[in-house]
Amino acid sequence: MAAAGLPPGLDRLGAGFHWGMSSAAYQIEGAVAEDGRGPSIWDVFSRRPGAVAEGATADRACDHYHRFQEDVAWLARLGVRDYRFSVAWPRIQPQGRPPLEPRGLAFYDRLVDALLAAGIRPLVTLYHRDLPWALEEAGGWGERDTAWRFAEYAGLVARRLGDRAEAFLTLHDPWSTAVLGHWTGEHAPGHRDGRLARAVGHHQLLAHAWAREALRAECSRPAGIALRLQPVSPAGPDEADRLAAAQEDRYRNLWFLEPLLRGRYPEGWDQLFGEPVPPSVREEELAVLPGSLDFLGVEYYTAAVVAADPGAPRGVREIPPAARPRTEAGWPVVPEGLERLLLRLKDLAPDLRLRITGNGAAFPDRLHAERVEDPGRIAYLAEHLAALGRAVAAGARVEGYYVRSLLDGFEWQWGYRLRYGLVYVDPVSLRRIPKASFFWYRDLLRALPA
């Protein structure tokens, strides 16, 4: 171990390193019909029978909209230097287009000011899965017009918060929006159309690039995009498994990485969902993507092992790794996958700065005698921070690490069954109770070099 018990490599990170927490507006804010906020795709989707576990909605969530001062105080007690939160597009533009709702922007004004007063730098995410329902009714992310609307909205937010935000993320996890929202139907808006999923992915990339231009016009803050990335390995040495792993890598990682880094889609992009289609992509649109990143946000939770299987969707079957603990979401714990991923990104783009904008795990937390013991989460975070340290020691350009998440919140199709927070939220009273992992992370932050 390094100085003060830190994992090796972490003591190399300077005072400017972004040690933080992450959250998403829809998962914690509640107040979905207050102060002019319009409905989002998740407000509509969560009311479909069977769409969300136990019929849960985010109508109240953690009530962060009314309790944000309390939550900022928890961040201050934790000792983090940075907080990543998202702005709810339906609060700013209830219809996804003008007019502007001033009460929505005023809320984020108050949140940013509270963070700065506590000595915490705000990382503002502009989109985290909550598309205004009015835009979905007009075709949603399947339409190029939504990308233009998003850029317009990004400019409005930057005009208001750009003087105080430390940095911006344009979109969070466009892969999940495309795949889970438009192919498998697990997420809002619940479509099941591979061709539509491809178009949705492309239009989100355009939205990122055009929003980046809007941000630059309004402020000089750095900006990036947050991608959920997952290392993929073949189950065996045979050629079929190797090819299956390569195709799965294109599906899970290169689909968004290659356009952003190289201005082109990976080979086989038109067959990611098993059937070839003529791509409706304009070459001049791809040309705007390289150079649009000041940094890349990396969302990492697990790795995958796959085998060729002609009878499986897309001809690929995931193989559960042997002797691995699993999170409550069923995901194998593979901390060395983070190291592999960061070093691969170093090789793909040596000059690109990286921030791990989401890393954490759900475990079956239970409140007992005013305490929540969560040793699984502590072990998960410690192992992943050790992997981060090894990657940094090997030359990875990582400038930030954000734990998901501060609070237990609404976890999409799982409702409130999964708990990711370092702070336990009582499902009835919404009282906040710090878990053992909260104090563990606090002590780690205190041990960092000044």
Buried (B, 14 or more C-beta within 10 A) or exposed (E): EBEEEBBBBBBEBEEEBBBBBBBBBBBBBBBBEBEBBBBBBBBBBBEEEEBBBEEBBBEBBBBBBBBBEEBBBBBBBBBBBBBBBBBBBBBBBBBBBEEBBEEBBEBBBEBBEBBBEBEBBBBBBBBBBBBBBBBBEBBBBBBBBBBBBBBBBBBBBBBBBBEBBBBBBBBBBBBBBBBBBBBBBBBBBBBEBBBBBBBBBBBBBBBBBBBBEBBBEBBEBBBBBBBBBBBBBBBBEEEBBBBBBBBBBBBBBBBBBBBBBBBBBBEBBBBBBEEEEEEEBEEEBBEBBBEBBBBBBBBBBBBBBBBBBEEBEBBBBBBEBEEEBBBBBEBBBBBBBBBBBBBBBBEBBEEBBBBBBBBBBBBEBEBEEEEBBBEBBBBBBBBBBBBBBBBBBEEBBBBBBBBBBBBBBBBBBBBBBBBBBBBBBEEEEBEBBBBBBBBBBBEBBEBBBE
